[in-house]
Structure formats: structure tokens, C-alpha cells
Amino acid sequence: CATSAGLCSEKRGKIDDCIKSATGDAFLATYGEKTENLKPKLSFVPTVVLDG
């Protein structure tokens, strides 16, 4: 996906490093909690399709 979006290999590497790190886990947990606590509750997940 990152390659298709035209991100350079350095940025793709930084994204991969974050995904595999404790920081990435913390981001996922934090934003998961924010999503769970939305009022009103989330009824759908908006998506974006690029050149699809």
C-alpha cells in the first residue's frame, strides 16, 4: 500500500519499524480506546480507496 502510494523506501521503513515496535502497539491501543469511547458509538468505519 505504501509503495503504491509512492512513499519512498525510507518512509516505508519507518512505518514498518513503528508497526513492529512497542510505540506502534501503544498507538493502536490508545486509538482503539478512543474509538471505543466515542459518543455516539461508531456505526461504520469510513474508508478511502486510491485509484481503485
Number of C-alpha atoms within 10 A of each C-alpha: 8 12 10 8 9 9 12 10 11 9 12 15 13 10 13 12 13 14 14 10 10 11 12 15 12 11 13 13 12 11 11 11 11 10 12 11 11 9 7 7 9 10 6 6 5 5 6 6 5 8 6 4
